[in-house]
Amino acid sequence: MGPYSAAVLVPDALGVLENVNVAAARS
């Protein structure tokens, strides 16, 4: 994995966690 891939995957993972937190807060 190159630095570019890491730069893409890390924010994407954070976005997924944020979506999970939002869904949990709404339920």
C-alpha positions in Angstrom: 0.0 0.0 0.0 1.4 3.4 -1.0 1.0 6.7 0.8 -1.7 7.7 -1.7 -3.8 4.6 -0.8 -3.4 5.3 2.9 -4.4 8.9 2.4 -7.6 7.7 0.7 -8.4 4.8 3.0 -8.0 6.6 6.3 -10.6 9.4 5.7 -12.9 6.8 4.2 -12.7 4.7 7.4 -13.3 7.8 9.5 -16.3 8.6 7.3 -17.7 5.1 7.9 -17.2 5.4 11.7 -19.0 8.8 11.6 -21.9 7.3 9.7 -22.2 4.5 12.3 -22.2 7.0 15.1 -24.9 9.1 13.4 -27.0 6.1 12.8 -26.6 5.0 16.4 -27.6 8.5 17.6 -30.7 8.5 15.5 -32.0 5.1 16.7 
